[in-house]
Amino acid sequence: MDLSVNLREKIYDIKESQNNFLKIVSYFPLSDDEKQSILKNSESVEFHSIFSDNVSEEEWSKTKHQIIKRFQNELFDIDSA
């Protein structure tokens, strides 16, 4: 899937089924424009987000590294327990 770097870093996971149906999980809900950008590449997409809060581009830019790192660290801690 051809996505911009900015959009790709907002996505935690993309899963594709055998019938090319995509399930996209983002950290925060994607904007309508971001969803439309994804839908240009695939007609069958289900969108989910880990957190329900909406964040602005400015907030995302300021905190994205901390959010991604913290989330990944917490997942790794779960696996090691």
C-alpha positions, 0 to 999 in steps of 0.5 A: 500500500502506497501511503505517505510517511506521515500517514504510515507512522499513525498506523499501528497495524494493517491486516489483509484478508484473503479477499483483499479486505483491509483492517487498519488500526491507528493510534488515534482516529484518522481524519476523513482526509486520511481515510480517503487517502487510504480508500484510494488504494483499497475499496474494502477497509475497516478502520479502528483506533487504539485510543478514542481521543482525536488529536490535531496534527500539531499534537500528534507531531509533538507527541508521536515518538513518545506515544509510539515508544510507550505503546510498544514498550508496554506491549513488550512488557506484557509479552515478557510477563 
